[in-house]
Amino acid sequence: VKTLQVAADTRRAWIGAVASWETVGQLQRAQATADAASELAEKLGETGAMTKGAQAREHVFVAELAGETAKARLSARLAKEELTRLMGLWGSNLDYQVPNGLPPLPNSVVRRNTIEAEALRNRIDLQIAKLDLEATAKSYGLTEATRYVTDLEILTGFETEREIEDDETKTRTTAQVELEFAIPIFDTGKARMRKSELSYMRAANLLAEKAVNVRSEARSAYQAYRSNYDIARHYRNNVVPLRTKVEEESLLTYNGMISNTFELLTDTRDKINSILLSVNAKRDFWLAEADLAPAIYGGGATQASAEIEVAAASESSAGGGH
């Protein structure tokens, strides 16, 4: 599980580093445009065609962009250092390069309508917890389950039981449960086994809670994946093209002496902000896409500590005897 977590963290760090350098690139392009406008403003001021106030607006725009670019470059360097730490690189290996931009959005998203079932089947931490529960049962001498319940049933008390009577399995179903994660229950009725059975049930409840959380994490990961794709596509297809059109029209009216410099600066700044929001939206999509695999197979940031609970419950009650 730790290996899966390191792999997932490394991929997220790579996405963050690449997105940071893409932000730097966008700001540098905006800086070049602003520098040219500032030089033009200075020349117009020398001829008396532009007031000092208008010149100051041009210059402060350039100065603010320079500050934003420097801050973005620092963030990109720190993001790359985080990636370096996760990959364990040092010395001459520090000269590696990351791309200047994230991949474009895919044409469509992958449908995962059965992501809950996939997670219940494949989550490594859940399977480890189940094996720990089986080991607990053996340590207490509980070798033959009297019935099986699902994770949802054990938490809600609403059961579909499969009882073993006279070496025959009998099933009594009170409702249909779509996605099952079966947990064996031991209820021998023997007084000497009661303490062991209660200790086992405590661990079984923790396993059931973990299974329910796995379902929720899988649903959340898929919802984030779908929603972030829609948001990123909206910025790419609608917001940025409209901002570009507004800036182009503003430039035409400025060249025709219809609008003033301040209006052009405002439209340019708004376009830059929209582009940066688009970069962030694309980053969020790829981060959500990277979170799908940990939700299905394990290795998410919140899973490492949770996997200890079932074993801890078993250890805390192991001293009670059989």
Sequence and secondary structure as in RCSB ss.txt:
>XXXX:A:sequence
VKTLQVAADTRRAWIGAVASWETVGQLQRAQATADAASELAEKLGETGAMTKGAQAREHVFVAELAGETAKARLS
ARLAKEELTRLMGLWGSNLDYQVPNGLPPLPNSVVRRNTIEAEALRNRIDLQIAKLDLEATAKSYGLTEATRYVT
DLEILTGFETEREIEDDETKTRTTAQVELEFAIPIFDTGKARMRKSELSYMRAANLLAEKAVNVRSEARSAYQAY
RSNYDIARHYRNNVVPLRTKVEEESLLTYNGMISNTFELLTDTRDKINSILLSVNAKRDFWLAEADLAPAIYGGG
ATQASAEIEVAAASESSAGGGH
>XXXX:A:secstr
 HHHHHHHHHHHHHHHHHHHHHHHHHHHHHHHHHHHHHHHHHHHHHHTSS HHHHHHHHHHHHHHHHHHHHHHHH
HHHHHHHHHHHHT  GGGGG    SS     SS    TTHHHHHHHH HHHHHHHHHHHHHHHHTT  S SEEEE
HHHHHHT   EEEEETTEEEEE SS  SS  EEEE     GGGHHHHHHHHHHHHHHHHHHHHHHHHHHHHHHHH
HHHHHHHHHIIIIIHHHHHHHHHHHHHHHHTTSS HHHHHHHHHHHHHHHHHHHHHHHHHHHHHHHHHHHHHS  
TTHHHHTTHHHHHHHHHGGG  
